Amino acid sequence: MQYSVIDHCYMVCVGKNEKIIDTLTKFCVGMDILSSQDFQPSAS
């Protein structure tokens, strides 16, 4: 898994043999995002 920040948004790149839900779960756990309510983009 690779990710980058572009203009305050995250871009997560899923590898060819990775399962999307597993990759997103690992990303969220690593970023301390426990639910969609924890990840609200700012209105700036």
mmCIF file as Biopython writes it, N, C-alpha, C and O atoms, coordinates in Angstrom:
data_model
#
loop_
_atom_site.group_PDB
_atom_site.id
_atom_site.type_symbol
_atom_site.label_atom_id
_atom_site.label_alt_id
_atom_site.label_comp_id
_atom_site.label_asym_id
_atom_site.label_entity_id
_atom_site.label_seq_id
_atom_site.pdbx_PDB_ins_code
_atom_site.Cartn_x
_atom_site.Cartn_y
_atom_site.Cartn_z
_atom_site.occupancy
_atom_site.B_iso_or_equiv
_atom_site.auth_seq_id
_atom_site.auth_asym_id
_atom_site.pdbx_PDB_model_num
ATOM 1   N N  . MET A ? 1  ? 0.848   -1.176 0.000  1.0 0.0 1  A 1 
ATOM 2   C CA . MET A ? 1  ? 0.000   0.000  0.000  1.0 0.0 1  A 1 
ATOM 3   C C  . MET A ? 1  ? 0.887   1.230  0.000  1.0 0.0 1  A 1 
ATOM 4   O O  . MET A ? 1  ? 1.905   1.285  0.691  1.0 0.0 1  A 1 
ATOM 5   N N  . GLN A ? 2  ? 0.489   2.201  -0.776 1.0 0.0 2  A 1 
ATOM 6   C CA . GLN A ? 2  ? 1.144   3.499  -0.773 1.0 0.0 2  A 1 
ATOM 7   C C  . GLN A ? 2  ? 0.064   4.555  -0.650 1.0 0.0 2  A 1 
ATOM 8   O O  . GLN A ? 2  ? -1.049  4.384  -1.147 1.0 0.0 2  A 1 
ATOM 9   N N  . TYR A ? 3  ? 0.403   5.652  0.020  1.0 0.0 3  A 1 
ATOM 10  C CA . TYR A ? 3  ? -0.544  6.754  0.073  1.0 0.0 3  A 1 
ATOM 11  C C  . TYR A ? 3  ? 0.212   8.060  0.039  1.0 0.0 3  A 1 
ATOM 12  O O  . TYR A ? 3  ? 1.396   8.124  0.369  1.0 0.0 3  A 1 
ATOM 13  N N  . SER A ? 4  ? -0.489  9.097  -0.366 1.0 0.0 4  A 1 
ATOM 14  C CA . SER A ? 4  ? 0.098   10.433 -0.391 1.0 0.0 4  A 1 
ATOM 15  C C  . SER A ? 4  ? -0.991  11.439 -0.066 1.0 0.0 4  A 1 
ATOM 16  O O  . SER A ? 4  ? -2.183  11.145 -0.158 1.0 0.0 4  A 1 
ATOM 17  N N  . VAL A ? 5  ? -0.556  12.632 0.316  1.0 0.0 5  A 1 
ATOM 18  C CA . VAL A ? 5  ? -1.490  13.709 0.628  1.0 0.0 5  A 1 
ATOM 19  C C  . VAL A ? 5  ? -1.422  14.719 -0.508 1.0 0.0 5  A 1 
ATOM 20  O O  . VAL A ? 5  ? -0.356  15.238 -0.840 1.0 0.0 5  A 1 
ATOM 21  N N  . ILE A ? 6  ? -2.576  14.983 -1.090 1.0 0.0 6  A 1 
ATOM 22  C CA . ILE A ? 6  ? -2.664  15.945 -2.180 1.0 0.0 6  A 1 
ATOM 23  C C  . ILE A ? 6  ? -3.739  16.955 -1.820 1.0 0.0 6  A 1 
ATOM 24  O O  . ILE A ? 6  ? -4.923  16.622 -1.772 1.0 0.0 6  A 1 
ATOM 25  N N  . ASP A ? 7  ? -3.325  18.185 -1.566 1.0 0.0 7  A 1 
ATOM 26  C CA . ASP A ? 7  ? -4.263  19.268 -1.247 1.0 0.0 7  A 1 
ATOM 27  C C  . ASP A ? 7  ? -5.217  18.867 -0.122 1.0 0.0 7  A 1 
ATOM 28  O O  . ASP A ? 7  ? -6.433  18.997 -0.264 1.0 0.0 7  A 1 
ATOM 29  N N  . HIS A ? 8  ? -4.671  18.381 0.994  1.0 0.0 8  A 1 
ATOM 30  C CA . HIS A ? 8  ? -5.414  17.995 2.202  1.0 0.0 8  A 1 
ATOM 31  C C  . HIS A ? 8  ? -6.300  16.773 1.998  1.0 0.0 8  A 1 
ATOM 32  O O  . HIS A ? 8  ? -7.171  16.505 2.826  1.0 0.0 8  A 1 
ATOM 33  N N  . CYS A ? 9  ? -6.100  16.035 0.926  1.0 0.0 9  A 1 
ATOM 34  C CA . CYS A ? 9  ? -6.847  14.800 0.686  1.0 0.0 9  A 1 
ATOM 35  C C  . CYS A ? 9  ? -5.851  13.649 0.591  1.0 0.0 9  A 1 
ATOM 36  O O  . CYS A ? 9  ? -4.710  13.845 0.172  1.0 0.0 9  A 1 
ATOM 37  N N  . TYR A ? 10 ? -6.274  12.464 0.973  1.0 0.0 10 A 1 
ATOM 38  C CA . TYR A ? 10 ? -5.409  11.294 0.894  1.0 0.0 10 A 1 
ATOM 39  C C  . TYR A ? 10 ? -5.707  10.518 -0.378 1.0 0.0 10 A 1 
ATOM 40  O O  . TYR A ? 10 ? -6.866  10.315 -0.739 1.0 0.0 10 A 1 
ATOM 41  N N  . MET A ? 11 ? -4.654  10.088 -1.051 1.0 0.0 11 A 1 
ATOM 42  C CA . MET A ? 11 ? -4.785  9.194  -2.194 1.0 0.0 11 A 1 
ATOM 43  C C  . MET A ? 11 ? -4.140  7.877  -1.780 1.0 0.0 11 A 1 
ATOM 44  O O  . MET A ? 11 ? -2.942  7.828  -1.500 1.0 0.0 11 A 1 
ATOM 45  N N  . VAL A ? 12 ? -4.934  6.810  -1.740 1.0 0.0 12 A 1 
ATOM 46  C CA . VAL A ? 12 ? -4.443  5.496  -1.346 1.0 0.0 12 A 1 
ATOM 47  C C  . VAL A ? 12 ? -4.327  4.647  -2.599 1.0 0.0 12 A 1 
ATOM 48  O O  . VAL A ? 12 ? -5.301  4.470  -3.330 1.0 0.0 12 A 1 
ATOM 49  N N  . CYS A ? 13 ? -3.132  4.122  -2.846 1.0 0.0 13 A 1 
ATOM 50  C CA . CYS A ? 13 ? -2.894  3.262  -4.006 1.0 0.0 13 A 1 
ATOM 51  C C  . CYS A ? 13 ? -2.907  1.812  -3.546 1.0 0.0 13 A 1 
ATOM 52  O O  . CYS A ? 13 ? -2.136  1.420  -2.670 1.0 0.0 13 A 1 
ATOM 53  N N  . VAL A ? 14 ? -3.785  1.026  -4.142 1.0 0.0 14 A 1 
ATOM 54  C CA . VAL A ? 14 ? -3.928  -0.380 -3.790 1.0 0.0 14 A 1 
ATOM 55  C C  . VAL A ? 14 ? -3.099  -1.203 -4.772 1.0 0.0 14 A 1 
ATOM 56  O O  . VAL A ? 14 ? -3.221  -1.045 -5.987 1.0 0.0 14 A 1 
ATOM 57  N N  . GLY A ? 15 ? -2.253  -2.084 -4.233 1.0 0.0 15 A 1 
ATOM 58  C CA . GLY A ? 15 ? -1.417  -2.938 -5.072 1.0 0.0 15 A 1 
ATOM 59  C C  . GLY A ? 15 ? -2.235  -3.981 -5.810 1.0 0.0 15 A 1 
ATOM 60  O O  . GLY A ? 15 ? -3.380  -4.260 -5.456 1.0 0.0 15 A 1 
ATOM 61  N N  . LYS A ? 16 ? -1.636  -4.546 -6.829 1.0 0.0 16 A 1 
ATOM 62  C CA . LYS A ? 16 ? -2.314  -5.505 -7.704 1.0 0.0 16 A 1 
ATOM 63  C C  . LYS A ? 16 ? -2.902  -6.686 -6.935 1.0 0.0 16 A 1 
ATOM 64  O O  . LYS A ? 16 ? -4.014  -7.119 -7.236 1.0 0.0 16 A 1 
ATOM 65  N N  . ASN A ? 17 ? -2.190  -7.203 -5.968 1.0 0.0 17 A 1 
ATOM 66  C CA . ASN A ? 17 ? -2.644  -8.391 -5.245 1.0 0.0 17 A 1 
ATOM 67  C C  . ASN A ? 17 ? -3.230  -8.081 -3.874 1.0 0.0 17 A 1 
ATOM 68  O O  . ASN A ? 17 ? -3.399  -8.985 -3.055 1.0 0.0 17 A 1 
ATOM 69  N N  . GLU A ? 18 ? -3.542  -6.816 -3.616 1.0 0.0 18 A 1 
ATOM 70  C CA . GLU A ? 18 ? -4.110  -6.433 -2.325 1.0 0.0 18 A 1 
ATOM 71  C C  . GLU A ? 18 ? -5.636  -6.384 -2.407 1.0 0.0 18 A 1 
ATOM 72  O O  . GLU A ? 18 ? -6.205  -6.028 -3.439 1.0 0.0 18 A 1 
ATOM 73  N N  . LYS A ? 19 ? -6.278  -6.744 -1.316 1.0 0.0 19 A 1 
ATOM 74  C CA . LYS A ? 19 ? -7.726  -6.602 -1.231 1.0 0.0 19 A 1 
ATOM 75  C C  . LYS A ? 19 ? -8.028  -5.175 -0.800 1.0 0.0 19 A 1 
ATOM 76  O O  . LYS A ? 19 ? -7.417  -4.664 0.139  1.0 0.0 19 A 1 
ATOM 77  N N  . ILE A ? 20 ? -8.958  -4.538 -1.473 1.0 0.0 20 A 1 
ATOM 78  C CA . ILE A ? 20 ? -9.250  -3.125 -1.223 1.0 0.0 20 A 1 
ATOM 79  C C  . ILE A ? 20 ? -9.670  -2.890 0.223  1.0 0.0 20 A 1 
ATOM 80  O O  . ILE A ? 20 ? -9.153  -1.975 0.863  1.0 0.0 20 A 1 
ATOM 81  N N  . ILE A ? 21 ? -10.584 -3.683 0.750  1.0 0.0 21 A 1 
ATOM 82  C CA . ILE A ? 21 ? -11.084 -3.436 2.103  1.0 0.0 21 A 1 
ATOM 83  C C  . ILE A ? 21 ? -9.982  -3.628 3.138  1.0 0.0 21 A 1 
ATOM 84  O O  . ILE A ? 21 ? -9.923  -2.887 4.120  1.0 0.0 21 A 1 
ATOM 85  N N  . ASP A ? 22 ? -9.103  -4.617 2.934  1.0 0.0 22 A 1 
ATOM 86  C CA . ASP A ? 22 ? -7.990  -4.823 3.867  1.0 0.0 22 A 1 
ATOM 87  C C  . ASP A ? 22 ? -7.027  -3.650 3.827  1.0 0.0 22 A 1 
ATOM 88  O O  . ASP A ? 22 ? -6.544  -3.197 4.865  1.0 0.0 22 A 1 
ATOM 89  N N  . THR A ? 23 ? -6.751  -3.160 2.626  1.0 0.0 23 A 1 
ATOM 90  C CA . THR A ? 23 ? -5.833  -2.033 2.463  1.0 0.0 23 A 1 
ATOM 91  C C  . THR A ? 23 ? -6.397  -0.778 3.112  1.0 0.0 23 A 1 
ATOM 92  O O  . THR A ? 23 ? -5.677  -0.073 3.819  1.0 0.0 23 A 1 
ATOM 93  N N  . LEU A ? 24 ? -7.670  -0.491 2.883  1.0 0.0 24 A 1 
ATOM 94  C CA . LEU A ? 24 ? -8.280  0.695  3.479  1.0 0.0 24 A 1 
ATOM 95  C C  . LEU A ? 24 ? -8.369  0.576  4.995  1.0 0.0 24 A 1 
ATOM 96  O O  . LEU A ? 24 ? -8.204  1.567  5.706  1.0 0.0 24 A 1 
ATOM 97  N N  . THR A ? 25 ? -8.628  -0.628 5.490  1.0 0.0 25 A 1 
ATOM 98  C CA . THR A ? 25 ? -8.666  -0.841 6.937  1.0 0.0 25 A 1 
ATOM 99  C C  . THR A ? 25 ? -7.298  -0.573 7.550  1.0 0.0 25 A 1 
ATOM 100 O O  . THR A ? 25 ? -7.204  0.105  8.574  1.0 0.0 25 A 1 
ATOM 101 N N  . LYS A ? 26 ? -6.236  -1.094 6.941  1.0 0.0 26 A 1 
ATOM 102 C CA . LYS A ? 26 ? -4.876  -0.852 7.440  1.0 0.0 26 A 1 
ATOM 103 C C  . LYS A ? 26 ? -4.550  0.635  7.412  1.0 0.0 26 A 1 
ATOM 104 O O  . LYS A ? 26 ? -3.942  1.157  8.346  1.0 0.0 26 A 1 
ATOM 105 N N  . PHE A ? 27 ? -4.952  1.320  6.344  1.0 0.0 27 A 1 
ATOM 106 C CA . PHE A ? 27 ? -4.698  2.755  6.236  1.0 0.0 27 A 1 
ATOM 107 C C  . PHE A ? 27 ? -5.404  3.506  7.360  1.0 0.0 27 A 1 
ATOM 108 O O  . PHE A ? 27 ? -4.797  4.346  8.024  1.0 0.0 27 A 1 
ATOM 109 N N  . CYS A ? 28 ? -6.679  3.206  7.575  1.0 0.0 28 A 1 
ATOM 110 C CA . CYS A ? 28 ? -7.456  3.914  8.597  1.0 0.0 28 A 1 
ATOM 111 C C  . CYS A ? 28 ? -6.917  3.645  9.995  1.0 0.0 28 A 1 
ATOM 112 O O  . CYS A ? 28 ? -6.823  4.565  10.808 1.0 0.0 28 A 1 
ATOM 113 N N  . VAL A ? 29 ? -6.563  2.404  10.284 1.0 0.0 29 A 1 
ATOM 114 C CA . VAL A ? 29 ? -6.008  2.075  11.595 1.0 0.0 29 A 1 
ATOM 115 C C  . VAL A ? 29 ? -4.681  2.804  11.784 1.0 0.0 29 A 1 
ATOM 116 O O  . VAL A ? 29 ? -4.422  3.345  12.859 1.0 0.0 29 A 1 
ATOM 117 N N  . GLY A ? 30 ? -3.852  2.823  10.767 1.0 0.0 30 A 1 
ATOM 118 C CA . GLY A ? 30 ? -2.566  3.506  10.850 1.0 0.0 30 A 1 
ATOM 119 C C  . GLY A ? 30 ? -2.689  5.003  11.032 1.0 0.0 30 A 1 
ATOM 120 O O  . GLY A ? 30 ? -1.809  5.631  11.621 1.0 0.0 30 A 1 
ATOM 121 N N  . MET A ? 31 ? -3.769  5.583  10.535 1.0 0.0 31 A 1 
ATOM 122 C CA . MET A ? 31 ? -3.987  7.023  10.637 1.0 0.0 31 A 1 
ATOM 123 C C  . MET A ? 31 ? -4.905  7.376  11.807 1.0 0.0 31 A 1 
ATOM 124 O O  . MET A ? 31 ? -5.306  8.531  11.946 1.0 0.0 31 A 1 
ATOM 125 N N  . ASP A ? 32 ? -5.246  6.393  12.654 1.0 0.0 32 A 1 
ATOM 126 C CA . ASP A ? 32 ? -6.143  6.577  13.805 1.0 0.0 32 A 1 
ATOM 127 C C  . ASP A ? 32 ? -7.525  7.073  13.392 1.0 0.0 32 A 1 
ATOM 128 O O  . ASP A ? 32 ? -8.140  7.865  14.106 1.0 0.0 32 A 1 
ATOM 129 N N  . ILE A ? 33 ? -8.009  6.615  12.254 1.0 0.0 33 A 1 
ATOM 130 C CA . ILE A ? 33 ? -9.362  6.927  11.792 1.0 0.0 33 A 1 
ATOM 131 C C  . ILE A ? 33 ? -10.224 5.720  12.155 1.0 0.0 33 A 1 
ATOM 132 O O  . ILE A ? 33 ? -10.101 4.659  11.541 1.0 0.0 33 A 1 
ATOM 133 N N  . LEU A ? 34 ? -11.089 5.879  13.144 1.0 0.0 34 A 1 
ATOM 134 C CA . LEU A ? 34 ? -11.890 4.761  13.626 1.0 0.0 34 A 1 
ATOM 135 C C  . LEU A ? 34 ? -13.250 4.671  12.954 1.0 0.0 34 A 1 
ATOM 136 O O  . LEU A ? 34 ? -13.852 3.597  12.915 1.0 0.0 34 A 1 
ATOM 137 N N  . SER A ? 35 ? -13.740 5.779  12.429 1.0 0.0 35 A 1 
ATOM 138 C CA . SER A ? 35 ? -15.012 5.770  11.711 1.0 0.0 35 A 1 
ATOM 139 C C  . SER A ? 35 ? -15.018 6.928  10.725 1.0 0.0 35 A 1 
ATOM 140 O O  . SER A ? 35 ? -14.150 7.799  10.775 1.0 0.0 35 A 1 
ATOM 141 N N  . SER A ? 36 ? -15.988 6.936  9.839  1.0 0.0 36 A 1 
ATOM 142 C CA . SER A ? 36 ? -16.058 8.019  8.852  1.0 0.0 36 A 1 
ATOM 143 C C  . SER A ? 36 ? -16.287 9.370  9.515  1.0 0.0 36 A 1 
ATOM 144 O O  . SER A ? 36 ? -15.958 10.405 8.936  1.0 0.0 36 A 1 
ATOM 145 N N  . GLN A ? 37 ? -16.848 9.373  10.724 1.0 0.0 37 A 1 
ATOM 146 C CA . GLN A ? 37 ? -17.063 10.627 11.437 1.0 0.0 37 A 1 
ATOM 147 C C  . GLN A ? 37 ? -15.750 11.214 11.944 1.0 0.0 37 A 1 
ATOM 148 O O  . GLN A ? 37 ? -15.655 12.419 12.175 1.0 0.0 37 A 1 
ATOM 149 N N  . ASP A ? 38 ? -14.727 10.356 12.119 1.0 0.0 38 A 1 
ATOM 150 C CA . ASP A ? 38 ? -13.417 10.839 12.554 1.0 0.0 38 A 1 
ATOM 151 C C  . ASP A ? 38 ? -12.665 11.525 11.423 1.0 0.0 38 A 1 
ATOM 152 O O  . ASP A ? 38 ? -11.716 12.269 11.669 1.0 0.0 38 A 1 
ATOM 153 N N  . PHE A ? 39 ? -13.080 11.281 10.195 1.0 0.0 39 A 1 
ATOM 154 C CA . PHE A ? 39 ? -12.373 11.818 9.032  1.0 0.0 39 A 1 
ATOM 155 C C  . PHE A ? 39 ? -13.286 12.772 8.281  1.0 0.0 39 A 1 
ATOM 156 O O  . PHE A ? 39 ? -13.975 12.378 7.341  1.0 0.0 39 A 1 
ATOM 157 N N  . GLN A ? 40 ? -13.285 14.012 8.698  1.0 0.0 40 A 1 
ATOM 158 C CA . GLN A ? 40 ? -14.093 15.040 8.052  1.0 0.0 40 A 1 
ATOM 159 C C  . GLN A ? 40 ? -13.157 16.097 7.491  1.0 0.0 40 A 1 
ATOM 160 O O  . GLN A ? 40 ? -12.493 16.796 8.257  1.0 0.0 40 A 1 
ATOM 161 N N  . PRO A ? 41 ? -13.088 16.229 6.176  1.0 0.0 41 A 1 
ATOM 162 C CA . PRO A ? 41 ? -12.211 17.252 5.599  1.0 0.0 41 A 1 
ATOM 163 C C  . PRO A ? 41 ? -12.599 18.645 6.081  1.0 0.0 41 A 1 
ATOM 164 O O  . PRO A ? 41 ? -13.779 18.947 6.256  1.0 0.0 41 A 1 
ATOM 165 N N  . SER A ? 42 ? -11.611 19.470 6.287  1.0 0.0 42 A 1 
ATOM 166 C CA . SER A ? 42 ? -11.893 20.839 6.719  1.0 0.0 42 A 1 
ATOM 167 C C  . SER A ? 42 ? -12.466 21.638 5.561  1.0 0.0 42 A 1 
ATOM 168 O O  . SER A ? 42 ? -12.234 21.315 4.396  1.0 0.0 42 A 1 
ATOM 169 N N  . ALA A ? 43 ? -13.205 22.665 5.884  1.0 0.0 43 A 1 
ATOM 170 C CA . ALA A ? 43 ? -13.871 23.482 4.861  1.0 0.0 43 A 1 
ATOM 171 C C  . ALA A ? 43 ? -13.001 24.656 4.441  1.0 0.0 43 A 1 
ATOM 172 O O  . ALA A ? 43 ? -13.523 25.670 3.977  1.0 0.0 43 A 1 
ATOM 173 N N  . SER A ? 44 ? -11.694 24.543 4.593  1.0 0.0 44 A 1 
ATOM 174 C CA . SER A ? 44 ? -10.816 25.663 4.240  1.0 0.0 44 A 1 
ATOM 175 C C  . SER A ? 44 ? -10.427 25.644 2.785  1.0 0.0 44 A 1 
ATOM 176 O O  . SER A ? 44 ? -9.691  26.520 2.331  1.0 0.0 44 A 1 
#
